[in-house]
Amino acid sequence: MLQEWAVPDAEKRRCLIESLGGPALDVIRTLKLIDPGVSVKDCLEALEHNFGSVEGPEDSCCKFLNSRQQKGEKASAYIQRLERLLQRAVMRGAVTAEQMDQTRLAQIVRGTQYQNPILLHLQLRERREHPPSYSQLIKEVREEEERQAASEFWEAQTSEPASTTPLQTASVLMVSTREELAQQMQVLTERIAELQSTVDRVKTSRHKEPQTVAIQKPALRATIPPR
């Protein structure tokens, strides 16, 4: 940020000192005692020497070249992890900025698992002479991963019915038929019980009707006057 900030060096130094504390501030104070007008570049170098990594160009380059795609790791995740190692190699001077694209692609081809479908589909081996940038490469890889994941999902969905054997299908149908028959039997049983109840009520009412008439007839005769 200090390197890209378009302000005078004195302003950069002031902001840098205000943002530090503890041992880091002691380092800058020592530099200011020696040279009150110490430059920001010298301050950053002193901080790097005291607290930065002591990894040399050879070590950073070796870590980059020995990086391999791990089992179960997506190609996009491997490329993102590899990019951090490549940036460190560039900062240490092991690789130039102009060589980043070509160096990155060469290591991806070397470190990706053999016969990786994404590597084959994007034809990365054939593109080493004209390698894509990191942003273009990670975009293509992620899009291909998404496409392959969707394809595998639909294949699993369409192949699921075919995996059912005829015996399993017949068993499912038998279970379904048994359940339907049981439901129909229950409905019929309830209907028969309702009909039987209706018949019983009709029989009861028929037995009661003659007695009522017999009781009513004498009452009618008693009211008729003799001729």
Biotite code that builds the C-alpha atoms (Angstrom):
import biotite.structure as struc

atoms = struc.array([
    struc.Atom([0.000, 0.000, 0.000], chain_id="A", res_id=1, res_name="MET", atom_name="CA", element="C"),
    struc.Atom([2.833, 2.391, 0.786], chain_id="A", res_id=2, res_name="LEU", atom_name="CA", element="C"),
    struc.Atom([4.461, 1.662, -2.561], chain_id="A", res_id=3, res_name="GLN", atom_name="CA", element="C"),
    struc.Atom([1.244, 2.450, -4.468], chain_id="A", res_id=4, res_name="GLU", atom_name="CA", element="C"),
    struc.Atom([0.211, 5.478, -2.381], chain_id="A", res_id=5, res_name="TRP", atom_name="CA", element="C"),
    struc.Atom([0.795, 8.719, -4.333], chain_id="A", res_id=6, res_name="ALA", atom_name="CA", element="C"),
    struc.Atom([1.805, 11.005, -1.459], chain_id="A", res_id=7, res_name="VAL", atom_name="CA", element="C"),
    struc.Atom([5.158, 12.450, -0.329], chain_id="A", res_id=8, res_name="PRO", atom_name="CA", element="C"),
    struc.Atom([7.582, 10.097, 1.397], chain_id="A", res_id=9, res_name="ASP", atom_name="CA", element="C"),
    struc.Atom([7.361, 12.035, 4.665], chain_id="A", res_id=10, res_name="ALA", atom_name="CA", element="C"),
    struc.Atom([3.591, 11.463, 4.795], chain_id="A", res_id=11, res_name="GLU", atom_name="CA", element="C"),
    struc.Atom([4.062, 7.746, 4.135], chain_id="A", res_id=12, res_name="LYS", atom_name="CA", element="C"),
    struc.Atom([6.646, 7.533, 6.932], chain_id="A", res_id=13, res_name="ARG", atom_name="CA", element="C"),
    struc.Atom([4.319, 9.326, 9.363], chain_id="A", res_id=14, res_name="ARG", atom_name="CA", element="C"),
    struc.Atom([1.397, 6.960, 8.609], chain_id="A", res_id=15, res_name="CYS", atom_name="CA", element="C"),
    struc.Atom([3.684, 3.950, 8.860], chain_id="A", res_id=16, res_name="LEU", atom_name="CA", element="C"),
    struc.Atom([5.000, 4.942, 12.297], chain_id="A", res_id=17, res_name="ILE", atom_name="CA", element="C"),
    struc.Atom([1.481, 5.707, 13.563], chain_id="A", res_id=18, res_name="GLU", atom_name="CA", element="C"),
    struc.Atom([0.304, 2.234, 12.524], chain_id="A", res_id=19, res_name="SER", atom_name="CA", element="C"),
    struc.Atom([3.093, 0.362, 14.322], chain_id="A", res_id=20, res_name="LEU", atom_name="CA", element="C"),
    struc.Atom([3.547, -0.659, 17.944], chain_id="A", res_id=21, res_name="GLY", atom_name="CA", element="C"),
    struc.Atom([5.657, -2.876, 20.195], chain_id="A", res_id=22, res_name="GLY", atom_name="CA", element="C"),
    struc.Atom([8.834, -4.397, 18.726], chain_id="A", res_id=23, res_name="PRO", atom_name="CA", element="C"),
    struc.Atom([8.009, -3.160, 15.204], chain_id="A", res_id=24, res_name="ALA", atom_name="CA", element="C"),
    struc.Atom([7.900, 0.444, 16.420], chain_id="A", res_id=25, res_name="LEU", atom_name="CA", element="C"),
    struc.Atom([11.199, -0.046, 18.269], chain_id="A", res_id=26, res_name="ASP", atom_name="CA", element="C"),
    struc.Atom([12.858, -1.053, 14.975], chain_id="A", res_id=27, res_name="VAL", atom_name="CA", element="C"),
    struc.Atom([11.733, 2.152, 13.258], chain_id="A", res_id=28, res_name="ILE", atom_name="CA", element="C"),
    struc.Atom([12.726, 4.282, 16.271], chain_id="A", res_id=29, res_name="ARG", atom_name="CA", element="C"),
    struc.Atom([16.237, 2.871, 16.067], chain_id="A", res_id=30, res_name="THR", atom_name="CA", element="C"),
    struc.Atom([16.406, 3.782, 12.378], chain_id="A", res_id=31, res_name="LEU", atom_name="CA", element="C"),
    struc.Atom([15.209, 7.338, 13.116], chain_id="A", res_id=32, res_name="LYS", atom_name="CA", element="C"),
    struc.Atom([17.867, 7.769, 15.789], chain_id="A", res_id=33, res_name="LEU", atom_name="CA", element="C"),
    struc.Atom([20.509, 6.893, 13.219], chain_id="A", res_id=34, res_name="ILE", atom_name="CA", element="C"),
    struc.Atom([18.894, 8.851, 10.378], chain_id="A", res_id=35, res_name="ASP", atom_name="CA", element="C"),
    struc.Atom([15.934, 11.162, 11.198], chain_id="A", res_id=36, res_name="PRO", atom_name="CA", element="C"),
    struc.Atom([15.019, 11.333, 7.493], chain_id="A", res_id=37, res_name="GLY", atom_name="CA", element="C"),
    struc.Atom([15.037, 7.576, 6.915], chain_id="A", res_id=38, res_name="VAL", atom_name="CA", element="C"),
    struc.Atom([13.051, 6.602, 3.814], chain_id="A", res_id=39, res_name="SER", atom_name="CA", element="C"),
    struc.Atom([9.962, 4.438, 3.793], chain_id="A", res_id=40, res_name="VAL", atom_name="CA", element="C"),
    struc.Atom([11.810, 1.898, 1.643], chain_id="A", res_id=41, res_name="LYS", atom_name="CA", element="C"),
    struc.Atom([14.488, 1.496, 4.343], chain_id="A", res_id=42, res_name="ASP", atom_name="CA", element="C"),
    struc.Atom([11.759, 1.162, 6.995], chain_id="A", res_id=43, res_name="CYS", atom_name="CA", element="C"),
    struc.Atom([10.016, -1.604, 5.070], chain_id="A", res_id=44, res_name="LEU", atom_name="CA", element="C"),
    struc.Atom([13.304, -3.423, 4.487], chain_id="A", res_id=45, res_name="GLU", atom_name="CA", element="C"),
    struc.Atom([14.140, -3.242, 8.192], chain_id="A", res_id=46, res_name="ALA", atom_name="CA", element="C"),
    struc.Atom([10.706, -4.642, 9.104], chain_id="A", res_id=47, res_name="LEU", atom_name="CA", element="C"),
    struc.Atom([11.119, -7.411, 6.530], chain_id="A", res_id=48, res_name="GLU", atom_name="CA", element="C"),
    struc.Atom([14.551, -8.334, 7.910], chain_id="A", res_id=49, res_name="HIS", atom_name="CA", element="C"),
    struc.Atom([13.237, -8.470, 11.489], chain_id="A", res_id=50, res_name="ASN", atom_name="CA", element="C"),
    struc.Atom([9.838, -10.089, 11.043], chain_id="A", res_id=51, res_name="PHE", atom_name="CA", element="C"),
    struc.Atom([9.627, -11.356, 7.456], chain_id="A", res_id=52, res_name="GLY", atom_name="CA", element="C"),
    struc.Atom([10.247, -14.833, 6.180], chain_id="A", res_id=53, res_name="SER", atom_name="CA", element="C"),
    struc.Atom([13.870, -15.872, 5.793], chain_id="A", res_id=54, res_name="VAL", atom_name="CA", element="C"),
    struc.Atom([12.939, -18.139, 2.899], chain_id="A", res_id=55, res_name="GLU", atom_name="CA", element="C"),
    struc.Atom([15.288, -17.685, -0.020], chain_id="A", res_id=56, res_name="GLY", atom_name="CA", element="C"),
    struc.Atom([14.573, -17.819, -3.766], chain_id="A", res_id=57, res_name="PRO", atom_name="CA", element="C"),
    struc.Atom([15.630, -21.449, -3.982], chain_id="A", res_id=58, res_name="GLU", atom_name="CA", element="C"),
    struc.Atom([13.347, -22.503, -1.128], chain_id="A", res_id=59, res_name="ASP", atom_name="CA", element="C"),
    struc.Atom([10.309, -20.686, -2.533], chain_id="A", res_id=60, res_name="SER", atom_name="CA", element="C"),
    struc.Atom([10.917, -22.101, -5.995], chain_id="A", res_id=61, res_name="CYS", atom_name="CA", element="C"),
    struc.Atom([11.329, -25.595, -4.580], chain_id="A", res_id=62, res_name="CYS", atom_name="CA", element="C"),
    struc.Atom([8.039, -25.383, -2.671], chain_id="A", res_id=63, res_name="LYS", atom_name="CA", element="C"),
    struc.Atom([6.280, -24.222, -5.815], chain_id="A", res_id=64, res_name="PHE", atom_name="CA", element="C"),
    struc.Atom([7.671, -26.995, -7.990], chain_id="A", res_id=65, res_name="LEU", atom_name="CA", element="C"),
    struc.Atom([6.925, -29.696, -5.404], chain_id="A", res_id=66, res_name="ASN", atom_name="CA", element="C"),
    struc.Atom([3.285, -28.687, -5.005], chain_id="A", res_id=67, res_name="SER", atom_name="CA", element="C"),
    struc.Atom([0.890, -31.405, -6.200], chain_id="A", res_id=68, res_name="ARG", atom_name="CA", element="C"),
    struc.Atom([-2.870, -31.725, -6.329], chain_id="A", res_id=69, res_name="GLN", atom_name="CA", element="C"),
    struc.Atom([-3.998, -33.654, -3.274], chain_id="A", res_id=70, res_name="GLN", atom_name="CA", element="C"),
    struc.Atom([-6.476, -36.518, -3.299], chain_id="A", res_id=71, res_name="LYS", atom_name="CA", element="C"),
    struc.Atom([-10.021, -35.175, -3.271], chain_id="A", res_id=72, res_name="GLY", atom_name="CA", element="C"),
    struc.Atom([-8.846, -31.602, -3.894], chain_id="A", res_id=73, res_name="GLU", atom_name="CA", element="C"),
    struc.Atom([-10.643, -29.687, -6.630], chain_id="A", res_id=74, res_name="LYS", atom_name="CA", element="C"),
    struc.Atom([-8.579, -28.404, -9.520], chain_id="A", res_id=75, res_name="ALA", atom_name="CA", element="C"),
    struc.Atom([-9.655, -24.830, -8.749], chain_id="A", res_id=76, res_name="SER", atom_name="CA", element="C"),
    struc.Atom([-8.557, -25.175, -5.110], chain_id="A", res_id=77, res_name="ALA", atom_name="CA", element="C"),
    struc.Atom([-5.186, -26.547, -6.230], chain_id="A", res_id=78, res_name="TYR", atom_name="CA", element="C"),
    struc.Atom([-4.670, -23.650, -8.658], chain_id="A", res_id=79, res_name="ILE", atom_name="CA", element="C"),
    struc.Atom([-5.537, -21.100, -5.958], chain_id="A", res_id=80, res_name="GLN", atom_name="CA", element="C"),
    struc.Atom([-3.098, -22.735, -3.525], chain_id="A", res_id=81, res_name="ARG", atom_name="CA", element="C"),
    struc.Atom([-0.431, -22.878, -6.222], chain_id="A", res_id=82, res_name="LEU", atom_name="CA", element="C"),
    struc.Atom([-0.902, -19.186, -7.019], chain_id="A", res_id=83, res_name="GLU", atom_name="CA", element="C"),
    struc.Atom([0.082, -18.170, -3.478], chain_id="A", res_id=84, res_name="ARG", atom_name="CA", element="C"),
    struc.Atom([3.305, -20.160, -3.788], chain_id="A", res_id=85, res_name="LEU", atom_name="CA", element="C"),
    struc.Atom([3.992, -18.609, -7.185], chain_id="A", res_id=86, res_name="LEU", atom_name="CA", element="C"),
    struc.Atom([3.563, -15.082, -5.811], chain_id="A", res_id=87, res_name="GLN", atom_name="CA", element="C"),
    struc.Atom([6.040, -15.824, -3.052], chain_id="A", res_id=88, res_name="ARG", atom_name="CA", element="C"),
    struc.Atom([8.503, -17.151, -5.633], chain_id="A", res_id=89, res_name="ALA", atom_name="CA", element="C"),
    struc.Atom([8.127, -13.933, -7.641], chain_id="A", res_id=90, res_name="VAL", atom_name="CA", element="C"),
    struc.Atom([8.638, -11.781, -4.510], chain_id="A", res_id=91, res_name="MET", atom_name="CA", element="C"),
    struc.Atom([11.810, -13.728, -3.704], chain_id="A", res_id=92, res_name="ARG", atom_name="CA", element="C"),
    struc.Atom([13.105, -13.272, -7.255], chain_id="A", res_id=93, res_name="GLY", atom_name="CA", element="C"),
    struc.Atom([12.932, -16.943, -8.206], chain_id="A", res_id=94, res_name="ALA", atom_name="CA", element="C"),
    struc.Atom([10.484, -16.212, -11.056], chain_id="A", res_id=95, res_name="VAL", atom_name="CA", element="C"),
    struc.Atom([9.988, -13.023, -13.025], chain_id="A", res_id=96, res_name="THR", atom_name="CA", element="C"),
    struc.Atom([6.573, -11.432, -13.414], chain_id="A", res_id=97, res_name="ALA", atom_name="CA", element="C"),
    struc.Atom([6.748, -11.984, -17.173], chain_id="A", res_id=98, res_name="GLU", atom_name="CA", element="C"),
    struc.Atom([7.168, -15.743, -16.645], chain_id="A", res_id=99, res_name="GLN", atom_name="CA", element="C"),
    struc.Atom([4.230, -16.197, -14.255], chain_id="A", res_id=100, res_name="MET", atom_name="CA", element="C"),
    struc.Atom([1.604, -17.406, -16.744], chain_id="A", res_id=101, res_name="ASP", atom_name="CA", element="C"),
    struc.Atom([3.872, -19.915, -18.431], chain_id="A", res_id=102, res_name="GLN", atom_name="CA", element="C"),
    struc.Atom([5.383, -21.132, -15.148], chain_id="A", res_id=103, res_name="THR", atom_name="CA", element="C"),
    struc.Atom([1.933, -21.486, -13.572], chain_id="A", res_id=104, res_name="ARG", atom_name="CA", element="C"),
    struc.Atom([0.482, -23.536, -16.424], chain_id="A", res_id=105, res_name="LEU", atom_name="CA", element="C"),
    struc.Atom([3.535, -25.783, -16.638], chain_id="A", res_id=106, res_name="ALA", atom_name="CA", element="C"),
    struc.Atom([3.264, -26.621, -12.924], chain_id="A", res_id=107, res_name="GLN", atom_name="CA", element="C"),
    struc.Atom([-0.509, -27.207, -13.185], chain_id="A", res_id=108, res_name="ILE", atom_name="CA", element="C"),
    struc.Atom([0.030, -29.706, -15.976], chain_id="A", res_id=109, res_name="VAL", atom_name="CA", element="C"),
    struc.Atom([2.803, -31.360, -13.976], chain_id="A", res_id=110, res_name="ARG", atom_name="CA", element="C"),
    struc.Atom([1.087, -31.306, -10.586], chain_id="A", res_id=111, res_name="GLY", atom_name="CA", element="C"),
    struc.Atom([-2.516, -32.113, -11.527], chain_id="A", res_id=112, res_name="THR", atom_name="CA", element="C"),
    struc.Atom([-3.670, -35.695, -11.119], chain_id="A", res_id=113, res_name="GLN", atom_name="CA", element="C"),
    struc.Atom([-3.156, -37.834, -14.205], chain_id="A", res_id=114, res_name="TYR", atom_name="CA", element="C"),
    struc.Atom([-6.049, -37.986, -16.685], chain_id="A", res_id=115, res_name="GLN", atom_name="CA", element="C"),
    struc.Atom([-7.881, -35.207, -14.869], chain_id="A", res_id=116, res_name="ASN", atom_name="CA", element="C"),
    struc.Atom([-11.069, -34.601, -16.933], chain_id="A", res_id=117, res_name="PRO", atom_name="CA", element="C"),
    struc.Atom([-10.821, -30.832, -16.499], chain_id="A", res_id=118, res_name="ILE", atom_name="CA", element="C"),
    struc.Atom([-7.214, -30.829, -17.668], chain_id="A", res_id=119, res_name="LEU", atom_name="CA", element="C"),
    struc.Atom([-8.188, -32.841, -20.741], chain_id="A", res_id=120, res_name="LEU", atom_name="CA", element="C"),
    struc.Atom([-11.338, -30.891, -21.581], chain_id="A", res_id=121, res_name="HIS", atom_name="CA", element="C"),
    struc.Atom([-9.659, -27.481, -21.373], chain_id="A", res_id=122, res_name="LEU", atom_name="CA", element="C"),
    struc.Atom([-6.660, -28.816, -23.348], chain_id="A", res_id=123, res_name="GLN", atom_name="CA", element="C"),
    struc.Atom([-4.209, -27.160, -20.967], chain_id="A", res_id=124, res_name="LEU", atom_name="CA", element="C"),
    struc.Atom([-1.280, -29.237, -22.178], chain_id="A", res_id=125, res_name="ARG", atom_name="CA", element="C"),
    struc.Atom([-1.750, -27.888, -25.688], chain_id="A", res_id=126, res_name="GLU", atom_name="CA", element="C"),
    struc.Atom([-1.879, -24.262, -24.457], chain_id="A", res_id=127, res_name="ARG", atom_name="CA", element="C"),
    struc.Atom([1.538, -24.055, -22.837], chain_id="A", res_id=128, res_name="ARG", atom_name="CA", element="C"),
    struc.Atom([2.920, -21.969, -25.697], chain_id="A", res_id=129, res_name="GLU", atom_name="CA", element="C"),
    struc.Atom([0.170, -19.384, -25.204], chain_id="A", res_id=130, res_name="HIS", atom_name="CA", element="C"),
    struc.Atom([-0.851, -19.767, -21.540], chain_id="A", res_id=131, res_name="PRO", atom_name="CA", element="C"),
    struc.Atom([-3.911, -17.939, -20.178], chain_id="A", res_id=132, res_name="PRO", atom_name="CA", element="C"),
    struc.Atom([-3.691, -15.446, -17.347], chain_id="A", res_id=133, res_name="SER", atom_name="CA", element="C"),
    struc.Atom([-4.574, -16.503, -13.825], chain_id="A", res_id=134, res_name="TYR", atom_name="CA", element="C"),
    struc.Atom([-7.995, -14.827, -13.870], chain_id="A", res_id=135, res_name="SER", atom_name="CA", element="C"),
    struc.Atom([-8.919, -16.417, -17.203], chain_id="A", res_id=136, res_name="GLN", atom_name="CA", element="C"),
    struc.Atom([-7.595, -19.823, -16.142], chain_id="A", res_id=137, res_name="LEU", atom_name="CA", element="C"),
    struc.Atom([-9.421, -19.968, -12.802], chain_id="A", res_id=138, res_name="ILE", atom_name="CA", element="C"),
    struc.Atom([-12.620, -18.793, -14.530], chain_id="A", res_id=139, res_name="LYS", atom_name="CA", element="C"),
    struc.Atom([-12.441, -21.595, -17.119], chain_id="A", res_id=140, res_name="GLU", atom_name="CA", element="C"),
    struc.Atom([-11.619, -24.234, -14.506], chain_id="A", res_id=141, res_name="VAL", atom_name="CA", element="C"),
    struc.Atom([-14.472, -23.258, -12.165], chain_id="A", res_id=142, res_name="ARG", atom_name="CA", element="C"),
    struc.Atom([-16.971, -23.162, -15.028], chain_id="A", res_id=143, res_name="GLU", atom_name="CA", element="C"),
    struc.Atom([-15.855, -26.636, -16.143], chain_id="A", res_id=144, res_name="GLU", atom_name="CA", element="C"),
    struc.Atom([-16.140, -27.969, -12.592], chain_id="A", res_id=145, res_name="GLU", atom_name="CA", element="C"),
    struc.Atom([-19.686, -26.622, -12.383], chain_id="A", res_id=146, res_name="GLU", atom_name="CA", element="C"),
    struc.Atom([-20.588, -28.139, -15.740], chain_id="A", res_id=147, res_name="ARG", atom_name="CA", element="C"),
    struc.Atom([-19.222, -31.564, -14.796], chain_id="A", res_id=148, res_name="GLN", atom_name="CA", element="C"),
    struc.Atom([-20.973, -31.481, -11.404], chain_id="A", res_id=149, res_name="ALA", atom_name="CA", element="C"),
    struc.Atom([-24.303, -30.697, -13.092], chain_id="A", res_id=150, res_name="ALA", atom_name="CA", element="C"),
    struc.Atom([-23.730, -33.460, -15.648], chain_id="A", res_id=151, res_name="SER", atom_name="CA", element="C"),
    struc.Atom([-22.981, -36.026, -12.923], chain_id="A", res_id=152, res_name="GLU", atom_name="CA", element="C"),
    struc.Atom([-26.098, -34.947, -11.009], chain_id="A", res_id=153, res_name="PHE", atom_name="CA", element="C"),
    struc.Atom([-28.381, -35.417, -13.992], chain_id="A", res_id=154, res_name="TRP", atom_name="CA", element="C"),
    struc.Atom([-26.804, -38.759, -14.861], chain_id="A", res_id=155, res_name="GLU", atom_name="CA", element="C"),
    struc.Atom([-27.462, -39.970, -11.324], chain_id="A", res_id=156, res_name="ALA", atom_name="CA", element="C"),
    struc.Atom([-31.074, -38.788, -11.543], chain_id="A", res_id=157, res_name="GLN", atom_name="CA", element="C"),
    struc.Atom([-31.754, -40.463, -14.882], chain_id="A", res_id=158, res_name="THR", atom_name="CA", element="C"),
    struc.Atom([-29.991, -43.734, -14.022], chain_id="A", res_id=159, res_name="SER", atom_name="CA", element="C"),
    struc.Atom([-31.812, -44.200, -10.705], chain_id="A", res_id=160, res_name="GLU", atom_name="CA", element="C"),
    struc.Atom([-35.012, -45.836, -12.150], chain_id="A", res_id=161, res_name="PRO", atom_name="CA", element="C"),
    struc.Atom([-32.948, -48.165, -14.357], chain_id="A", res_id=162, res_name="ALA", atom_name="CA", element="C"),
    struc.Atom([-31.165, -49.510, -11.289], chain_id="A", res_id=163, res_name="SER", atom_name="CA", element="C"),
    struc.Atom([-34.434, -50.990, -10.000], chain_id="A", res_id=164, res_name="THR", atom_name="CA", element="C"),
    struc.Atom([-34.674, -54.701, -10.852], chain_id="A", res_id=165, res_name="THR", atom_name="CA", element="C"),
    struc.Atom([-37.901, -56.313, -12.150], chain_id="A", res_id=166, res_name="PRO", atom_name="CA", element="C"),
    struc.Atom([-38.190, -58.276, -8.914], chain_id="A", res_id=167, res_name="LEU", atom_name="CA", element="C"),
    struc.Atom([-38.029, -55.059, -6.875], chain_id="A", res_id=168, res_name="GLN", atom_name="CA", element="C"),
    struc.Atom([-40.624, -53.472, -9.157], chain_id="A", res_id=169, res_name="THR", atom_name="CA", element="C"),
    struc.Atom([-42.967, -56.454, -8.746], chain_id="A", res_id=170, res_name="ALA", atom_name="CA", element="C"),
    struc.Atom([-42.498, -56.356, -4.986], chain_id="A", res_id=171, res_name="SER", atom_name="CA", element="C"),
    struc.Atom([-43.397, -52.668, -4.900], chain_id="A", res_id=172, res_name="VAL", atom_name="CA", element="C"),
    struc.Atom([-46.488, -53.307, -7.004], chain_id="A", res_id=173, res_name="LEU", atom_name="CA", element="C"),
    struc.Atom([-47.547, -56.190, -4.760], chain_id="A", res_id=174, res_name="MET", atom_name="CA", element="C"),
    struc.Atom([-47.207, -54.045, -1.663], chain_id="A", res_id=175, res_name="VAL", atom_name="CA", element="C"),
    struc.Atom([-49.187, -51.288, -3.334], chain_id="A", res_id=176, res_name="SER", atom_name="CA", element="C"),
    struc.Atom([-51.920, -53.765, -4.407], chain_id="A", res_id=177, res_name="THR", atom_name="CA", element="C"),
    struc.Atom([-52.162, -55.216, -0.915], chain_id="A", res_id=178, res_name="ARG", atom_name="CA", element="C"),
    struc.Atom([-52.565, -51.783, 0.598], chain_id="A", res_id=179, res_name="GLU", atom_name="CA", element="C"),
    struc.Atom([-55.286, -50.902, -1.905], chain_id="A", res_id=180, res_name="GLU", atom_name="CA", element="C"),
    struc.Atom([-57.112, -54.191, -1.249], chain_id="A", res_id=181, res_name="LEU", atom_name="CA", element="C"),
    struc.Atom([-56.939, -53.654, 2.496], chain_id="A", res_id=182, res_name="ALA", atom_name="CA", element="C"),
    struc.Atom([-58.404, -50.170, 2.105], chain_id="A", res_id=183, res_name="GLN", atom_name="CA", element="C"),
    struc.Atom([-61.184, -51.479, -0.140], chain_id="A", res_id=184, res_name="GLN", atom_name="CA", element="C"),
    struc.Atom([-61.980, -54.303, 2.305], chain_id="A", res_id=185, res_name="MET", atom_name="CA", element="C"),
    struc.Atom([-62.214, -51.809, 5.144], chain_id="A", res_id=186, res_name="GLN", atom_name="CA", element="C"),
    struc.Atom([-64.607, -49.617, 3.141], chain_id="A", res_id=187, res_name="VAL", atom_name="CA", element="C"),
    struc.Atom([-66.743, -52.633, 2.210], chain_id="A", res_id=188, res_name="LEU", atom_name="CA", element="C"),
    struc.Atom([-66.865, -53.844, 5.817], chain_id="A", res_id=189, res_name="THR", atom_name="CA", element="C"),
    struc.Atom([-68.037, -50.445, 7.008], chain_id="A", res_id=190, res_name="GLU", atom_name="CA", element="C"),
    struc.Atom([-70.653, -50.346, 4.242], chain_id="A", res_id=191, res_name="ARG", atom_name="CA", element="C"),
    struc.Atom([-71.957, -53.816, 5.127], chain_id="A", res_id=192, res_name="ILE", atom_name="CA", element="C"),
    struc.Atom([-72.224, -52.803, 8.776], chain_id="A", res_id=193, res_name="ALA", atom_name="CA", element="C"),
    struc.Atom([-74.243, -49.730, 7.786], chain_id="A", res_id=194, res_name="GLU", atom_name="CA", element="C"),
    struc.Atom([-76.577, -51.851, 5.618], chain_id="A", res_id=195, res_name="LEU", atom_name="CA", element="C"),
    struc.Atom([-77.023, -54.421, 8.384], chain_id="A", res_id=196, res_name="GLN", atom_name="CA", element="C"),
    struc.Atom([-77.904, -51.668, 10.825], chain_id="A", res_id=197, res_name="SER", atom_name="CA", element="C"),
    struc.Atom([-80.470, -50.281, 8.386], chain_id="A", res_id=198, res_name="THR", atom_name="CA", element="C"),
    struc.Atom([-82.030, -53.733, 7.895], chain_id="A", res_id=199, res_name="VAL", atom_name="CA", element="C"),
    struc.Atom([-82.284, -54.250, 11.650], chain_id="A", res_id=200, res_name="ASP", atom_name="CA", element="C"),
    struc.Atom([-84.061, -50.917, 12.085], chain_id="A", res_id=201, res_name="ARG", atom_name="CA", element="C"),
    struc.Atom([-86.545, -51.798, 9.330], chain_id="A", res_id=202, res_name="VAL", atom_name="CA", element="C"),
    struc.Atom([-87.327, -55.182, 10.895], chain_id="A", res_id=203, res_name="LYS", atom_name="CA", element="C"),
    struc.Atom([-87.869, -53.582, 14.283], chain_id="A", res_id=204, res_name="THR", atom_name="CA", element="C"),
    struc.Atom([-90.242, -51.005, 12.879], chain_id="A", res_id=205, res_name="SER", atom_name="CA", element="C"),
    struc.Atom([-92.285, -53.688, 11.066], chain_id="A", res_id=206, res_name="ARG", atom_name="CA", element="C"),
    struc.Atom([-92.801, -55.705, 14.263], chain_id="A", res_id=207, res_name="HIS", atom_name="CA", element="C"),
    struc.Atom([-94.091, -52.637, 16.113], chain_id="A", res_id=208, res_name="LYS", atom_name="CA", element="C"),
    struc.Atom([-96.691, -51.506, 13.486], chain_id="A", res_id=209, res_name="GLU", atom_name="CA", element="C"),
    struc.Atom([-99.466, -54.274, 14.027], chain_id="A", res_id=210, res_name="PRO", atom_name="CA", element="C"),
    struc.Atom([-99.569, -53.715, 17.793], chain_id="A", res_id=211, res_name="GLN", atom_name="CA", element="C"),
    struc.Atom([-100.223, -50.067, 17.269], chain_id="A", res_id=212, res_name="THR", atom_name="CA", element="C"),
    struc.Atom([-103.109, -50.766, 14.927], chain_id="A", res_id=213, res_name="VAL", atom_name="CA", element="C"),
    struc.Atom([-104.643, -53.311, 17.308], chain_id="A", res_id=214, res_name="ALA", atom_name="CA", element="C"),
    struc.Atom([-104.676, -50.815, 20.099], chain_id="A", res_id=215, res_name="ILE", atom_name="CA", element="C"),
    struc.Atom([-106.191, -48.087, 17.969], chain_id="A", res_id=216, res_name="GLN", atom_name="CA", element="C"),
    struc.Atom([-109.096, -50.140, 16.469], chain_id="A", res_id=217, res_name="LYS", atom_name="CA", element="C"),
    struc.Atom([-111.101, -50.684, 19.697], chain_id="A", res_id=218, res_name="PRO", atom_name="CA", element="C"),
    struc.Atom([-110.907, -47.014, 20.384], chain_id="A", res_id=219, res_name="ALA", atom_name="CA", element="C"),
    struc.Atom([-112.495, -46.323, 17.014], chain_id="A", res_id=220, res_name="LEU", atom_name="CA", element="C"),
    struc.Atom([-115.337, -48.795, 17.620], chain_id="A", res_id=221, res_name="ARG", atom_name="CA", element="C"),
    struc.Atom([-116.176, -47.274, 20.965], chain_id="A", res_id=222, res_name="ALA", atom_name="CA", element="C"),
    struc.Atom([-116.802, -43.903, 19.417], chain_id="A", res_id=223, res_name="THR", atom_name="CA", element="C"),
    struc.Atom([-119.259, -45.158, 16.726], chain_id="A", res_id=224, res_name="ILE", atom_name="CA", element="C"),
    struc.Atom([-122.928, -44.939, 17.987], chain_id="A", res_id=225, res_name="PRO", atom_name="CA", element="C"),
    struc.Atom([-125.151, -48.030, 17.627], chain_id="A", res_id=226, res_name="PRO", atom_name="CA", element="C"),
    struc.Atom([-127.656, -48.043, 14.783], chain_id="A", res_id=227, res_name="ARG", atom_name="CA", element="C"),
])
